[in-house]
């Protein structure tokens, strides 16, 4: 499965729960928050000041 920046956090965690560690290590500690479930990876990166392209590269390894 290719992970893209328009995928929601909820969708990512449902399809690839093992990828949560990548997000946590990047500083996204609110993965269980109901609001984050509908947020895209790109939106979450913008809120946390994280480079979305770097996260996507890490998530697709």
Secondary structure in CASP SS format (residue, H / E / C, confidence):
PFRMAT SS
TARGET T0000
AUTHOR 0000-0000-0000
METHOD secondary structure of the structure
MODEL  1
X C 1.00
X C 1.00
X C 1.00
X C 1.00
X C 1.00
X C 1.00
X C 1.00
X E 1.00
X H 1.00
X H 1.00
X H 1.00
X H 1.00
X H 1.00
X H 1.00
X H 1.00
X C 1.00
X H 1.00
X H 1.00
X H 1.00
X H 1.00
X H 1.00
X H 1.00
X H 1.00
X H 1.00
X H 1.00
X H 1.00
X C 1.00
X C 1.00
X C 1.00
X C 1.00
X C 1.00
X C 1.00
X C 1.00
X H 1.00
X H 1.00
X H 1.00
X H 1.00
X C 1.00
X C 1.00
X E 1.00
X H 1.00
X H 1.00
X H 1.00
X H 1.00
X H 1.00
X H 1.00
X H 1.00
X H 1.00
X C 1.00
X C 1.00
X C 1.00
X H 1.00
X H 1.00
X H 1.00
X H 1.00
X H 1.00
X H 1.00
X H 1.00
X H 1.00
X C 1.00
X C 1.00
END
